[in-house]
């Protein structure tokens, strides 16, 4: 009887620990500040087969945190997200690329004089596997590779813009 009770308690503790570790990924941050610094549209990939679907992704946005160490690198971003809740910013169409940057399969960054123009305060969490949008660029097959693995896809929970 004592042995059964200990096994049940151990199993319950294991379930609690698994639940806590799963929830950590979905926890959102406090508000952070940053900038929208670029955008891209790519080809959607089927999550089960890994094959391109022939459909386009929603527009992705490149986000650079304020005071980021990435600000003066060739790829000035920290994260990317596919949705800006409430569409808080109206971007001039001439800075939104119709696709990705064909020279490196990455996003198209805004001109230097506009990099700090689209300031946002936001809460986010790392996108879960269910939330992630899988994508590929056609030019990836030509070994022109933007280092997407160095940047996390996030889900923005709340957003404020500077007026």
Wavefront OBJ file of the C-alpha trace (Angstrom):
o trace
v 0.000 0.000 0.000
v 2.809 2.399 0.939
v 4.642 1.518 -2.281
v 1.547 2.235 -4.417
v 1.044 5.581 -2.667
v 4.669 6.571 -3.367
v 4.318 5.592 -7.043
v 1.144 7.667 -7.392
v 2.791 10.669 -5.702
v 5.843 10.305 -7.929
v 3.657 10.146 -11.033
v 1.710 13.256 -9.977
v 4.975 15.111 -9.297
v 6.254 14.108 -12.738
v 3.076 15.445 -14.391
v 3.415 18.734 -12.491
v 7.056 19.119 -13.565
v 6.158 18.399 -17.203
v 3.324 20.936 -17.024
v 5.606 23.607 -15.567
v 8.263 23.075 -18.239
v 5.660 23.245 -21.029
v 4.177 26.466 -19.684
v 7.582 28.177 -19.499
v 7.785 28.306 -23.278
v 4.372 29.981 -23.507
v 5.052 32.559 -20.768
v 5.221 36.061 -22.096
v 7.823 38.624 -21.226
v 7.240 41.952 -19.628
v 7.132 44.850 -22.061
v 10.338 45.312 -24.065
v 11.242 48.020 -26.556
v 12.440 47.633 -30.078
v 12.007 48.473 -33.728
v 10.487 46.850 -36.782
v 13.470 46.917 -39.144
v 12.478 44.769 -42.111
v 10.020 42.320 -43.586
v 9.725 39.256 -45.788
v 7.286 36.847 -47.387
v 8.331 33.252 -48.090
v 6.916 29.909 -49.154
v 4.857 27.997 -46.584
v 6.030 24.505 -45.666
v 3.660 21.708 -44.660
v 4.412 20.833 -41.016
v 3.875 17.103 -41.537
v 5.635 16.519 -44.847
v 8.224 19.305 -44.789
v 7.366 20.086 -48.416
v 6.713 23.559 -49.814
v 2.977 24.099 -50.304
v 3.095 26.666 -53.099
v 1.373 29.181 -50.816
v 2.931 32.280 -49.324
v 3.434 32.992 -45.626
v 1.802 35.967 -43.998
v 4.180 38.937 -43.965
v 7.003 38.396 -41.487
v 8.460 41.328 -39.566
v 12.046 41.624 -38.349
v 12.395 43.032 -34.844
v 15.498 44.582 -33.350
v 15.494 45.168 -29.596
v 16.538 48.578 -28.337
v 20.247 48.489 -27.382
v 20.716 45.147 -29.147
v 24.207 43.880 -29.875
v 22.888 43.038 -33.356
v 22.209 46.689 -34.273
v 25.411 47.111 -36.288
v 25.679 43.645 -37.797
v 24.891 42.649 -41.388
v 21.526 41.328 -40.122
v 20.202 43.863 -37.595
v 17.456 41.830 -35.950
v 16.825 39.724 -32.859
v 13.493 38.056 -33.667
v 10.876 37.734 -36.339
v 7.111 37.548 -35.994
v 4.312 36.970 -38.474
v 1.621 38.998 -36.765
v 1.455 42.451 -35.252
v -1.723 42.368 -33.160
v -4.177 45.028 -34.235
v -2.054 46.182 -37.214
v -0.687 49.123 -35.198
v 1.680 50.436 -37.880
v 0.949 51.505 -41.431
v 4.112 50.995 -43.449
v 4.738 52.833 -46.723
v 4.362 50.233 -49.467
v 7.714 51.134 -50.985
v 9.614 49.748 -47.967
v 7.684 46.466 -47.707
v 9.308 43.918 -49.954
v 7.009 41.723 -52.008
v 9.104 38.665 -51.068
v 12.507 38.012 -49.505
v 15.929 39.369 -50.375
v 16.967 37.294 -53.387
v 20.658 37.943 -52.770
v 20.729 36.031 -49.467
v 17.295 34.405 -48.945
v 16.713 36.601 -45.926
v 14.418 39.435 -45.086
v 14.589 42.802 -46.775
v 15.748 45.331 -44.221
v 14.471 48.890 -44.278
v 16.889 51.598 -45.456
v 19.306 52.800 -42.747
v 17.489 56.132 -42.393
v 14.252 54.269 -41.458
v 15.687 51.580 -39.145
v 14.651 53.412 -35.956
v 11.417 54.871 -37.344
v 9.018 52.079 -36.345
v 9.407 51.919 -32.573
v 7.286 49.421 -30.628
v 6.850 48.300 -27.025
v 5.648 44.743 -26.851
v 5.189 41.568 -24.851
v 6.048 38.287 -26.519
v 6.772 34.635 -26.020
v 8.803 32.203 -28.080
v 6.451 30.638 -30.596
v 5.487 27.080 -29.708
v 5.688 24.332 -32.326
v 1.951 24.711 -32.903
v 2.249 28.481 -33.406
v 5.344 28.425 -35.610
v 4.954 29.142 -39.286
v 7.303 26.907 -41.240
v 8.770 28.449 -44.363
v 11.483 28.113 -46.981
v 12.866 30.378 -49.671
v 13.328 29.128 -53.200
v 16.877 30.494 -53.312
v 17.841 28.272 -50.337
v 18.403 25.499 -52.850
v 21.168 27.598 -54.414
v 23.183 27.696 -51.156
v 22.451 31.373 -50.594
v 21.520 31.075 -46.989
v 20.423 33.681 -44.519
v 21.148 32.325 -40.997
v 17.492 31.922 -39.937
v 18.579 29.472 -37.228
v 20.234 32.389 -35.379
v 16.901 34.155 -34.911
v 13.814 33.082 -32.982
v 10.249 33.214 -34.174
v 8.142 34.915 -31.543
v 4.462 35.489 -30.959
v 3.633 39.040 -29.965
v 1.001 39.205 -27.247
v 0.562 42.949 -26.733
v 1.968 45.846 -28.671
v 2.192 49.602 -28.238
v 3.619 52.039 -30.745
v 5.256 55.393 -30.225
v 3.129 58.217 -31.489
l 1 2 3 4 5 6 7 8 9 10 11 12 13 14 15 16 17 18 19 20 21 22 23 24 25 26 27 28 29 30 31 32 33 34 35 36 37 38 39 40 41 42 43 44 45 46 47 48 49 50 51 52 53 54 55 56 57 58 59 60 61 62 63 64 65 66 67 68 69 70 71 72 73 74 75 76 77 78 79 80 81 82 83 84 85 86 87 88 89 90 91 92 93 94 95 96 97 98 99 100 101 102 103 104 105 106 107 108 109 110 111 112 113 114 115 116 117 118 119 120 121 122 123 124 125 126 127 128 129 130 131 132 133 134 135 136 137 138 139 140 141 142 143 144 145 146 147 148 149 150 151 152 153 154 155 156 157 158 159 160 161 162 163
